């Protein structure tokens, strides 16, 4: 084995320029494959981070404008969702939903403390809102069911809002006034794009002045696993509310519906397609380098015809010749392939540093050991295939003709 390795290295050293140029093509193909795989992995991580912070099996519904005249009612009329719609949806769609909640908002209410005030208003919510909106609690807690049942005057606010109102003081347990009513701060949270002050839904309902309107309804799905089932459940919700508020089932403007589960399934499918496309593009790019390796091995076999003839004449078995040619090809592919792997991993680390922890859709675009193993297997197989055909040609060389060849 040592002699075989020495022969392979000697062959590579004797053809430095040719080996280097062919190796560059292999390195470049592997480098692009690693970078593309790291970026696609970053996109998948970004998607998982975005969806992982919130419930994906939910459907959010808001009232809109009925665009069609229906049962004597004019077009372009406002559709308001009501508190009673929660029970209607739950009773008529029990087969596809496990929970239905609502939100009440007041965007004009001031939230004040002795130091400063906020103009963000408030949101009356259920406990599930934290998971639904990807709210991460920093201190204290979120709204719980006891707050709902007892209509407690408690509030949860963004950590930046808490700093505005209380400075460096611990906000937990502090009092704020919302619409001239005192509330106790029980928690702070962080979220990239929200600054809402959350209070219990039941408390917000009692502050609504007798109105039974809600801003949006959130339905948590159950026993739904495919895109077809998700879209069918969405259609059922639209039909139920259409009967309740008298608008046509096919009137898309009457309700604004955000089906997170359908979005999740569609995005997951797209990410899988991107991953497959990356492998195909990377392998096709690497193919040019593999063809170069195969060509160089054909040239090597032609140049060594005399040598191969002598080895055959003195009793070398065909498989030993075959093994040497294939291993030379694998050596070229693997050595330069690993150069591409190292450079690609360095670039992927650089991309990770550039995107950081901000709002970029790419999260942690690094290549793990599993991908390195997969690429290594691809390299070995590709190198073996690149050397197989030249090796087969070498076996067709007759010793007598090879000895006459100069």
Secondary structure in CASP SS format (residue, H / E / C, confidence):
PFRMAT SS
TARGET T0000
AUTHOR 0000-0000-0000
METHOD secondary structure of the structure
MODEL  1
X C 1.00
X H 1.00
X H 1.00
X H 1.00
X H 1.00
X H 1.00
X H 1.00
X H 1.00
X H 1.00
X H 1.00
X H 1.00
X H 1.00
X H 1.00
X H 1.00
X C 1.00
X H 1.00
X H 1.00
X H 1.00
X H 1.00
X H 1.00
X H 1.00
X H 1.00
X H 1.00
X H 1.00
X H 1.00
X H 1.00
X H 1.00
X H 1.00
X H 1.00
X H 1.00
X H 1.00
X H 1.00
X H 1.00
X H 1.00
X H 1.00
X H 1.00
X H 1.00
X H 1.00
X H 1.00
X H 1.00
X H 1.00
X H 1.00
X H 1.00
X H 1.00
X H 1.00
X H 1.00
X H 1.00
X H 1.00
X H 1.00
X H 1.00
X H 1.00
X H 1.00
X C 1.00
X C 1.00
X C 1.00
X C 1.00
X C 1.00
X E 1.00
X E 1.00
X E 1.00
X E 1.00
X E 1.00
X E 1.00
X C 1.00
X E 1.00
X E 1.00
X C 1.00
X C 1.00
X C 1.00
X E 1.00
X C 1.00
X C 1.00
X E 1.00
X C 1.00
X C 1.00
X C 1.00
X E 1.00
X E 1.00
X C 1.00
X C 1.00
X C 1.00
X E 1.00
X C 1.00
X C 1.00
X H 1.00
X H 1.00
X H 1.00
X H 1.00
X H 1.00
X H 1.00
X H 1.00
X H 1.00
X C 1.00
X C 1.00
X C 1.00
X C 1.00
X E 1.00
X E 1.00
X E 1.00
X E 1.00
X E 1.00
X E 1.00
X E 1.00
X E 1.00
X E 1.00
X E 1.00
X C 1.00
X C 1.00
X C 1.00
X C 1.00
X E 1.00
X E 1.00
X C 1.00
X C 1.00
X C 1.00
X C 1.00
X E 1.00
X E 1.00
X C 1.00
X C 1.00
X C 1.00
X E 1.00
X E 1.00
X E 1.00
X E 1.00
X C 1.00
X C 1.00
X C 1.00
X H 1.00
X H 1.00
X H 1.00
X H 1.00
X C 1.00
X C 1.00
X C 1.00
X E 1.00
X E 1.00
X E 1.00
X E 1.00
X E 1.00
X C 1.00
X C 1.00
X C 1.00
X C 1.00
X H 1.00
X H 1.00
X H 1.00
X H 1.00
X H 1.00
X H 1.00
X C 1.00
X C 1.00
X C 1.00
X E 1.00
X E 1.00
X E 1.00
X E 1.00
X E 1.00
X H 1.00
X H 1.00
X H 1.00
X H 1.00
X H 1.00
X H 1.00
X H 1.00
X H 1.00
X C 1.00
X C 1.00
X C 1.00
X C 1.00
X C 1.00
X C 1.00
X C 1.00
X C 1.00
X E 1.00
X E 1.00
X E 1.00
X E 1.00
X C 1.00
X C 1.00
X E 1.00
X E 1.00
X E 1.00
X E 1.00
X E 1.00
X E 1.00
X E 1.00
X E 1.00
X E 1.00
X E 1.00
X C 1.00
X C 1.00
X C 1.00
X C 1.00
X C 1.00
X C 1.00
X C 1.00
X E 1.00
X E 1.00
X E 1.00
X H 1.00
X H 1.00
X H 1.00
X H 1.00
X H 1.00
X H 1.00
X C 1.00
X C 1.00
X C 1.00
X C 1.00
X C 1.00
X C 1.00
X E 1.00
X C 1.00
X C 1.00
X E 1.00
X E 1.00
X E 1.00
X E 1.00
X E 1.00
X E 1.00
X C 1.00
X C 1.00
X C 1.00
X C 1.00
X C 1.00
X H 1.00
X H 1.00
X H 1.00
X H 1.00
X H 1.00
X H 1.00
X H 1.00
X H 1.00
X H 1.00
X H 1.00
X H 1.00
X H 1.00
X H 1.00
X H 1.00
X H 1.00
X H 1.00
X H 1.00
X H 1.00
X H 1.00
X C 1.00
X C 1.00
X C 1.00
X C 1.00
X C 1.00
X C 1.00
X C 1.00
X C 1.00
X C 1.00
X E 1.00
X E 1.00
X E 1.00
X E 1.00
X E 1.00
X H 1.00
X H 1.00
X H 1.00
X H 1.00
X H 1.00
X H 1.00
X H 1.00
X H 1.00
X H 1.00
X H 1.00
X H 1.00
X H 1.00
X H 1.00
X H 1.00
X H 1.00
X H 1.00
X H 1.00
X H 1.00
X H 1.00
X H 1.00
X H 1.00
X H 1.00
X H 1.00
X H 1.00
X H 1.00
X H 1.00
X H 1.00
X H 1.00
X H 1.00
X H 1.00
X H 1.00
X H 1.00
X H 1.00
X H 1.00
X H 1.00
X H 1.00
X H 1.00
X H 1.00
X H 1.00
X H 1.00
X H 1.00
X H 1.00
X H 1.00
X H 1.00
X C 1.00
X H 1.00
X H 1.00
X H 1.00
X H 1.00
X H 1.00
X H 1.00
X H 1.00
X H 1.00
X H 1.00
X C 1.00
X C 1.00
X C 1.00
X C 1.00
X H 1.00
X H 1.00
X H 1.00
X H 1.00
X H 1.00
X H 1.00
X H 1.00
X H 1.00
X H 1.00
X H 1.00
X H 1.00
X H 1.00
X H 1.00
X H 1.00
X H 1.00
X H 1.00
X H 1.00
X H 1.00
X H 1.00
X H 1.00
X H 1.00
X H 1.00
X H 1.00
X H 1.00
X H 1.00
X H 1.00
X H 1.00
X H 1.00
X H 1.00
X H 1.00
X H 1.00
X H 1.00
X H 1.00
X H 1.00
X H 1.00
X H 1.00
X H 1.00
X H 1.00
X C 1.00
X C 1.00
X C 1.00
X C 1.00
X C 1.00
X C 1.00
X C 1.00
X C 1.00
X C 1.00
X C 1.00
X C 1.00
X C 1.00
X C 1.00
X H 1.00
X H 1.00
X H 1.00
X H 1.00
X H 1.00
X H 1.00
X H 1.00
X H 1.00
X H 1.00
X H 1.00
X H 1.00
X H 1.00
X H 1.00
X H 1.00
X H 1.00
X H 1.00
X H 1.00
X H 1.00
X H 1.00
X H 1.00
X H 1.00
X H 1.00
X H 1.00
X H 1.00
X H 1.00
X H 1.00
X H 1.00
X C 1.00
X C 1.00
X C 1.00
X H 1.00
X H 1.00
X H 1.00
X H 1.00
X H 1.00
X H 1.00
X C 1.00
X C 1.00
END
